Amino acid sequence: PPGGFRTIVIDPGHGGDANGTEGPAGTLEKTVTLQVSRRLKALIESRLGLRVILTREEDRTLDQDQRAAIANNELSLVFQPIVEQETLATVGFEALVRWESEAHGTVPPSLFVPIAEEGALIHELSDWVVAHALEACKAWPDLYVSINFSPRQFHRPEFATRLQQAVAAAGLTPDRVQVEIT
């Protein structure tokens, strides 16, 4: 693929102001935009062999699909080992969230995390990751789990309290959890 790109994301948004055109003209605008986006997607996929994700398809947005993915447990975590430099012993694991969408295929975190941040879904996503990462950590005696948080999450008034409560509820000590800012 050119320049190493394998996936292109197209947001067939309405353009214009934040609300787009309303009423019958807005419906026509959305229909035309989706049709053009679908044609562009087909052209790029057939001629360039690249994967294309439309963030809005048939009036469904990736954000809405992501909300369903969280609710329906369609996300998964993979764990990247963290090793001690001197001994190369594993000391913990970094929890990395993945989303395999039925509608969109594999959606990279570089796409769905920023969308979650924009739509205020980041807190729900974070709660899911924390719960599952802590559950996994319980099976690793003497190891810790590193969980990524975006700077926006630190603006949540109860961020620290919720994290402390989740760690305690999982039966872990705070030293078994590392907070990573991404």
N, C-alpha and C positions, 0 to 999 in steps of 0.2 A: 504494500500500500504506500501511496505517496507520503513522504515525511514520517512514516511510521504510524500514521493514523489508521485505526481499524473501525472506529465508531464515530459517527457524526450525530449530533443532537440538533434537531430543528424544533423550535418553539413557534408553531403556527398561531401566535397570539393575534389579538385583534388590532394591534397597532394603535396609534393615536393616544388618547388619554387613558388613565388607569381603568376606566369603566368600559371603554370601547363604545361603539354605537349601540343604542338601545332600541328596542322595538323591532318591527319587521326589517328595517334597514340593517340592524345589528345581526339578525338571523341570517340575512343574505350575505353580509360581510363575513361572518363566521363560516358559512357554507363554502363560499368561494375560497377563502383562505385555506380551509382544510383540503379542498380539492387540489389546489395548487401544491400544497405541501405533500399530499399523497403522490402526486405525479413526480415531484422533485425527488421524493424518497425512492420511488421505483426506478427513476433514471439513474440516480447515484448508485443504488444497489446493483442494477443490471450492468451499467457501463464501467463502474469503478470497482465493483466487488466489495464495497464497504457496507458495514451494517449501519442502518439509520434508525434512530429512535425519535419518534414524534412525541413531544411532551403533552400534546393535546390530540386526541383521536376520538372522533365521534362525540365531541363535547365532554370527553372525560380527560382529566388532566393527570399527569404523572403524580402530582401531589395527592389527588384523591385515591389513586391506586396505591400510593405509599401508605396512606392512612389505613386502607384495607389490609395491606401487607403486615402492618404492625398488629392490627386487630386479629387477623387470621393466622398469626405466627408464621408468615411466609419468609421471614428473615432468618439468617443463620449467622453464627459467629465462627470465625476461624481464629486460631491462636498461633501467633508468631512467637517462637521461643526468644527469651532474653537471656543472654549468657554473660557470665562474669569474665572479664577480659583476661585475667591472669590464668585462671584454671579452666576456662571454657565450660564450667559447670552451668547448667540451666538454673537460673534463680527465679524466673517468673515467665509470664506469657503476656503478650499484648493482645487484647481482644479487638478483633477487626470485624466489623459488621458487613454482611453480604446480602444481596437481594437478588433472588432468581424469580423474576416475574413471569407469570404465564402469558401476559399480554405483550411484554417488552423484552423478554429474554433476560440475560444477565445485565443488570443495571449497575454500572460502576458507582462506588461511593462518591467519587469526584462529581457525579451528577446528582445523586439523590440526597446527599447530605446538604449541599447548598440550597436545594429546593426545600428541604425540611426547615432549614434556618429561615428562609424567606417567608414561609407560610406558618411559622410558629409551631411547626410539628416537631421541632428539634427536641422539645422536652419529652414528648411521648416516645420518640425514638431513643432518647437517652435512657429513659426509665426502662425500656425493654432491654437495651444493651446492659445496663447495670444489673438488672435482675438475673439475666442469663449468664453474664460473666462471673458474678458472685457465686451462682450455683455451681458453675464449672470449677471455680477456684477451691471449693470445699473438697474436691477430690484430689487436690495437690498439696499434700502436707509440706510445710516449710517453704512453699513457693508463693509468689504474689501474682496478682493480675493487674495489668496496666490498662486503664480505660481512658479513651480519648473524649475530651469535651471541647466544645467550641467556646470562644470567649463570650458569645452571647448567652450561654447557659449560666455564666457566673452572675448575670443580672437578675436571674430568677431569685426572688427574695429568700426562698426556703431551700436554695440549692444545697448548702452545706448540711443543713439539718436533715434533708431527705436522704442524702448520701450516707450520713452517719447512721440513720435509722435503718437503711437498707443493709449496710454492713453488719450492724448488730443483729438484725432479723435473720441474716444468713448464718449467724454464728461465727463470724470471722472477726479477727482483731484488725484495727485500722492499719497496722503495719503490713497487712496482706493485700492492701489496695494502693495502687499508685495512680494519681490523677495526672493525666497528660493533656496539655492544652495544644490544640491543633489550629 
